[in-house]
Amino acid sequence: MEGESLEKEVRGLEKFYDSVRERASGIDNAEGKQRIINELYDKFFRTAFPRLAERLGIVYTPVEVVDFIIKSADFAFKNEFGLGLSDEGVHILDPFTGTGTFIVRLLQSGVIKKEYLPRKFGYELHANEIFLLAYYIAAINIEETYHFIS
């Protein structure tokens, strides 16, 4: 009886997995990958846990907006303090990281000079998330991005 229930659920998820595979198959750039991670996670959350998503205020920032914020923050920091986001001692905190898009796009943006990536990644990038599923996705997303570009 329990095995049949599991099989039924797995069959139901196959359509979802097929649609994910189909959407992901044509993506060949970092921005597109972040966009699909956010869209899938957002859709999953709003479908599976609508009240929780509303209560926690789960909203995902479009990749284009994330990129603009990163470049604007680096520009403003340089103008106001004479330091960029890449400089030693400049810590970056993403207090509600979700799937890690801000940190991932920061790593991919080129704002942090390649020779500074190990220091920045190891000591000066910080991300917090209270929802465990999002935390796991963010951890994998951020670590895989770092190892891919370093």
C-alpha positions, -999 to 999 in steps of 0.1 A, spaced: 0 0 0 28 24 10 48 15 -21 19 22 -44 14 56 -29 51 65 -34 49 53 -70 18 74 -76 36 105 -63 67 98 -84 46 94 -115 30 127 -107 63 144 -104 76 130 -137 57 156 -156 73 183 -135 108 168 -139 103 165 -177 93 202 -179 123 212 -158 146 191 -181 130 207 -212 133 243 -199 169 237 -187 182 220 -218 185 252 -239 202 273 -212 238 280 -220 246 310 -199 249 319 -162 221 344 -162 197 320 -176 206 293 -151 200 317 -122 167 328 -138 154 292 -141 165 283 -105 145 313 -92 115 307 -113 113 270 -105 118 276 -68 93 304 -67 67 283 -86 73 253 -64 69 274 -32 38 292 -44 22 259 -54 33 237 -25 33 262 4 13 293 -6 6 304 30 42 299 41 55 318 10 31 346 19 39 346 56 77 346 50 75 371 23 93 349 -2 99 370 -33 127 365 -58 145 394 -74 149 392 -112 185 385 -123 186 418 -142 178 437 -110 204 417 -91 230 426 -116 221 463 -115 222 463 -77 257 447 -76 272 471 -101 255 501 -85 267 490 -50 303 487 -63 301 521 -80 286 538 -50 311 522 -26 340 533 -48 327 569 -50 319 572 -13 347 552 3 373 547 -23 370 510 -20 353 484 -43 334 453 -34 366 434 -44 388 451 -18 401 434 13 381 440 44 349 447 25 324 422 38 293 415 18 262 402 35 231 388 19 207 386 49 179 367 31 198 348 4 170 325 -9 186 304 -36 218 325 -35 213 345 -66 229 377 -53 261 360 -42 262 338 -73 258 368 -96 284 387 -76 309 359 -82 300 358 -119 299 396 -125 337 402 -126 333 429 -99 355 407 -77 389 404 -93 398 367 -100 429 368 -78 408 380 -49 381 353 -52 396 328 -27 399 355 0 365 370 -7 348 336 -9 365 322 22 362 351 45 342 381 33 310 367 17 282 360 41 247 347 34 218 338 57 186 319 51 160 307 75 142 282 52 162 250 50 153 240 14 164 274 1 195 272 23 205 239 7 199 252 -28 219 284 -21 248 264 -6 251 242 -37 244 271 -61 271 293 -45 297 266 -40 293 252 -75 296 287 -90 328 295 -71 344 262 -80 334 267 -117 349 302 -120 380 298 -97 
